[in-house]
Amino acid sequence: MQQISVITLGVEDLSRSRRFYTQGFGWTPVFKNDQIIFYQMNGVVLGTFLRQALEEDMNRPGLRGPGPCSLAHNVPDRQDVAPLMDRLIDRGGRLLRPADAPGHGGFRGYVADPDEHAWEIAWNPAWSIDAAGHVTFGL
Amino acid sequence: MQQISVITLGVEDLSRSRRFYTQGFGWTPVFKNDQIIFYQMNGVVLGTFLRQALEEDMNRPGLRGPGPCSLAHNVPDRQDVAPLMDRLIDRGGRLLRPADAPGHGGFRGYVADPDEHAWEIAWNPAWSIDAAGHVTFGL
């Protein structure tokens, strides 16, 4: 099955990370303990896990990062991009790229979370998003 | 909306990466050009994008990686974990952690893709996956 179950981000400070995700994005955790917080997303689960615990679970200590990867959150309208980026930055994020129009269309910018994980905030009219948040590729 | 639209992984060689994802996982691209390959997943899109192009898009050159993060692909049965890990390793992956049972239950191991992005291959009976591949958190 063409399926991703979980995206797990290593974090240094769960409270700091939670502030970014709950107050910046406005998301609500589905589970938390003293090591990990899970968010139920659109058919996939996002986890923020203490970095050292994640490294132990992966059997891969001493990761440097940030790695060459990004996550994207799409918004319904072009004018939603910049205000959300501002709110994320206000809640501990760091601006990587101000919002502008890429060559392939749409409108987007990038913000790093407090642990340097990159988020693209994008408006992409070619990609549909249904009521449950499920995203379908389009051109 | 509690929603992730895209997971984009920076890669050095699109053909090498494609072999891992199409022959290892058995996934089919929904789009490809000479810079990026997209896979339509369960309500989210996975992209493999030439690292330098991703860095330019993010305005964040010279990323070292691998970062402290992982993606998980859940399988229906405990006995599906090891054979899939073997196939991923045969198609260019690298073993990080052989499959075993973590304290929180289930069964899992980790494999890095050819660009060192970590994948957890997991059996987790507490998390439901519907026919469309949508995953729901559970305890």
Boltz contact constraints between the chains, C-beta under 6 A:
constraints:
  - contact:
      token1: [A, 1]
      token2: [B, 133]
      max_distance: 6.0
  - contact:
      token1: [A, 2]
      token2: [B, 27]
      max_distance: 6.0
  - contact:
      token1: [A, 2]
      token2: [B, 41]
      max_distance: 6.0
  - contact:
      token1: [A, 3]
      token2: [B, 42]
      max_distance: 6.0
  - contact:
      token1: [A, 3]
      token2: [B, 133]
      max_distance: 6.0
  - contact:
      token1: [A, 4]
      token2: [B, 41]
      max_distance: 6.0
  - contact:
      token1: [A, 4]
      token2: [B, 71]
      max_distance: 6.0
  - contact:
      token1: [A, 5]
      token2: [B, 72]
      max_distance: 6.0
  - contact:
      token1: [A, 5]
      token2: [B, 74]
      max_distance: 6.0
  - contact:
      token1: [A, 5]
      token2: [B, 135]
      max_distance: 6.0
  - contact:
      token1: [A, 6]
      token2: [B, 72]
      max_distance: 6.0
  - contact:
      token1: [A, 7]
      token2: [B, 71]
      max_distance: 6.0
  - contact:
      token1: [A, 8]
      token2: [B, 70]
      max_distance: 6.0
  - contact:
      token1: [A, 9]
      token2: [B, 69]
      max_distance: 6.0
  - contact:
      token1: [A, 10]
      token2: [B, 68]
      max_distance: 6.0
  - contact:
      token1: [A, 10]
      token2: [B, 69]
      max_distance: 6.0
  - contact:
      token1: [A, 27]
      token2: [B, 2]
      max_distance: 6.0
  - contact:
      token1: [A, 30]
      token2: [B, 137]
      max_distance: 6.0
  - contact:
      token1: [A, 38]
      token2: [B, 137]
      max_distance: 6.0
  - contact:
      token1: [A, 40]
      token2: [B, 137]
      max_distance: 6.0
  - contact:
      token1: [A, 41]
      token2: [B, 2]
      max_distance: 6.0
  - contact:
      token1: [A, 41]
      token2: [B, 4]
      max_distance: 6.0
  - contact:
      token1: [A, 42]
      token2: [B, 3]
      max_distance: 6.0
  - contact:
      token1: [A, 42]
      token2: [B, 43]
      max_distance: 6.0
  - contact:
      token1: [A, 43]
      token2: [B, 42]
      max_distance: 6.0
  - contact:
      token1: [A, 43]
      token2: [B, 43]
      max_distance: 6.0
  - contact:
      token1: [A, 43]
      token2: [B, 134]
      max_distance: 6.0
  - contact:
      token1: [A, 43]
      token2: [B, 135]
      max_distance: 6.0
  - contact:
      token1: [A, 44]
      token2: [B, 44]
      max_distance: 6.0
  - contact:
      token1: [A, 44]
      token2: [B, 135]
      max_distance: 6.0
  - contact:
      token1: [A, 45]
      token2: [B, 135]
      max_distance: 6.0
  - contact:
      token1: [A, 45]
      token2: [B, 137]
      max_distance: 6.0
  - contact:
      token1: [A, 51]
      token2: [B, 68]
      max_distance: 6.0
  - contact:
      token1: [A, 54]
      token2: [B, 68]
      max_distance: 6.0
  - contact:
      token1: [A, 58]
      token2: [B, 70]
      max_distance: 6.0
  - contact:
      token1: [A, 58]
      token2: [B, 96]
      max_distance: 6.0
  - contact:
      token1: [A, 58]
      token2: [B, 110]
      max_distance: 6.0
  - contact:
      token1: [A, 58]
      token2: [B, 118]
      max_distance: 6.0
  - contact:
      token1: [A, 59]
      token2: [B, 96]
      max_distance: 6.0
  - contact:
      token1: [A, 59]
      token2: [B, 97]
      max_distance: 6.0
  - contact:
      token1: [A, 60]
      token2: [B, 96]
      max_distance: 6.0
  - contact:
      token1: [A, 63]
      token2: [B, 66]
      max_distance: 6.0
  - contact:
      token1: [A, 63]
      token2: [B, 68]
      max_distance: 6.0
  - contact:
      token1: [A, 64]
      token2: [B, 64]
      max_distance: 6.0
  - contact:
      token1: [A, 65]
      token2: [B, 67]
      max_distance: 6.0
  - contact:
      token1: [A, 65]
      token2: [B, 68]
      max_distance: 6.0
  - contact:
      token1: [A, 66]
      token2: [B, 63]
      max_distance: 6.0
  - contact:
      token1: [A, 66]
      token2: [B, 67]
      max_distance: 6.0
  - contact:
      token1: [A, 67]
      token2: [B, 65]
      max_distance: 6.0
  - contact:
      token1: [A, 67]
      token2: [B, 66]
      max_distance: 6.0
  - contact:
      token1: [A, 67]
      token2: [B, 67]
      max_distance: 6.0
  - contact:
      token1: [A, 68]
      token2: [B, 10]
      max_distance: 6.0
  - contact:
      token1: [A, 68]
      token2: [B, 51]
      max_distance: 6.0
  - contact:
      token1: [A, 68]
      token2: [B, 54]
      max_distance: 6.0
  - contact:
      token1: [A, 68]
      token2: [B, 63]
      max_distance: 6.0
  - contact:
      token1: [A, 68]
      token2: [B, 65]
      max_distance: 6.0
  - contact:
      token1: [A, 69]
      token2: [B, 9]
      max_distance: 6.0
  - contact:
      token1: [A, 69]
      token2: [B, 10]
      max_distance: 6.0
  - contact:
      token1: [A, 70]
      token2: [B, 8]
      max_distance: 6.0
  - contact:
      token1: [A, 70]
      token2: [B, 58]
      max_distance: 6.0
  - contact:
      token1: [A, 71]
      token2: [B, 4]
      max_distance: 6.0
  - contact:
      token1: [A, 71]
      token2: [B, 7]
      max_distance: 6.0
  - contact:
      token1: [A, 72]
      token2: [B, 5]
      max_distance: 6.0
  - contact:
      token1: [A, 72]
      token2: [B, 6]
      max_distance: 6.0
  - contact:
      token1: [A, 74]
      token2: [B, 5]
      max_distance: 6.0
  - contact:
      token1: [A, 96]
      token2: [B, 58]
      max_distance: 6.0
  - contact:
      token1: [A, 96]
      token2: [B, 59]
      max_distance: 6.0
  - contact:
      token1: [A, 96]
      token2: [B, 60]
      max_distance: 6.0
  - contact:
      token1: [A, 97]
      token2: [B, 59]
      max_distance: 6.0
  - contact:
      token1: [A, 110]
      token2: [B, 58]
      max_distance: 6.0
  - contact:
      token1: [A, 118]
      token2: [B, 58]
      max_distance: 6.0
  - contact:
      token1: [A, 133]
      token2: [B, 1]
      max_distance: 6.0
  - contact:
      token1: [A, 133]
      token2: [B, 3]
      max_distance: 6.0
  - contact:
      token1: [A, 134]
      token2: [B, 43]
      max_distance: 6.0
  - contact:
      token1: [A, 135]
      token2: [B, 5]
      max_distance: 6.0
  - contact:
      token1: [A, 135]
      token2: [B, 43]
      max_distance: 6.0
  - contact:
      token1: [A, 135]
      token2: [B, 44]
      max_distance: 6.0
  - contact:
      token1: [A, 135]
      token2: [B, 45]
      max_distance: 6.0
  - contact:
      token1: [A, 137]
      token2: [B, 30]
      max_distance: 6.0
  - contact:
      token1: [A, 137]
      token2: [B, 38]
      max_distance: 6.0
  - contact:
      token1: [A, 137]
      token2: [B, 40]
      max_distance: 6.0
  - contact:
      token1: [A, 137]
      token2: [B, 45]
      max_distance: 6.0
